[in-house]
């Protein structure tokens, strides 16, 4: 299970096995081996995502919400605007039609929020007891926008060595600020509460939502964004370590700046979990040039999706990897987790 839960186990599986057989296409601008959230081919971004969340329904959402929002967000963090999805359903014998219709309703609602359409797909049914209800694959395409071009012009105003055409994990440099768009841990704890039948309080629910409209607004109205990643499996710790490793810079974050709900913090303490390692489905980690950071934060806080945003850290050359300055003044190394401690959250 750890091989599909984000973190070091999953990354090792991909690097040691999958990349051995695929990749190496020099005509792909952002190829498979870059291991970004999506691939870029010319002016098109392509993403495929499979969803096996357990249970199918949880506080704040369901597998249908994640299927759309997850793919949309993976396209959006490269700076592209998603506009068409393909959907594959693998349904388990015995899944009620009412449950299936509830999932479809959620998917339609997420599509409308994101401004995308499902344009093709496939449906299969397998024997009872095989899946826990259903598994959904969503693939999507996105395209370059004027907002992305404006963002890149702002980046080049402050970094004359920047030549990239996309927002990538490898673009972070010393001095860039790290912004988190909102509270962490909500989704993972919400799913865990449904898995185990636990009640952590009525305000804990999944944060699942599409972020493409917020992201395009940030790029077009402020700019200066160099790196973005949605901290899903493996949580904030995994996302920051991946950006740090690919960009070859250290990242220092501040514990007192990381937004987290009291109820989520309490649940993590009760269960012995690190909220930095808990997956999210409606948040984004943003690397932005120092000169644009305050304007970016102000814009994010003006949106519904980013109202709890904070500047949580910065890139540095003083060390490698990720470290956190604690509230008592010390420093704690934030390693990449082995995997997300909550299984099957997406």
Buried (B, 14 or more C-beta within 10 A) or exposed (E): EBEBBBBBBBBEBBEEEEBEEEEEEEEBBBBBBBBBBBBBBEEBBBBBBBBBBBEBBBBBBBBBBBBBBBBBBBBBBBBBBBBBBBBBBBBBEEBEEEBBEBBBEBBBEBBEBBBBEBEEBEEEBEEEEEBBBBBBBBBBBBBBBEBBBBBBEBBBBBBEEBEBBBBBBBBBBEBBBBBBBBBBBBBBBBBBBBBEEEEBBEEBBBBBBBBBBBBBBBBBBBBBBBBBBBBBBBBBBBBBBBBBBBBEBBBBBBBEBBBBBEBBBBBBEEBEBBBBBBBBBBBBBBBBBBBBBEBBBEBBBEBEBBEBBBBBBBBBEEBEBBBBBEEEEEEEEBBBBBBBBBBBBB
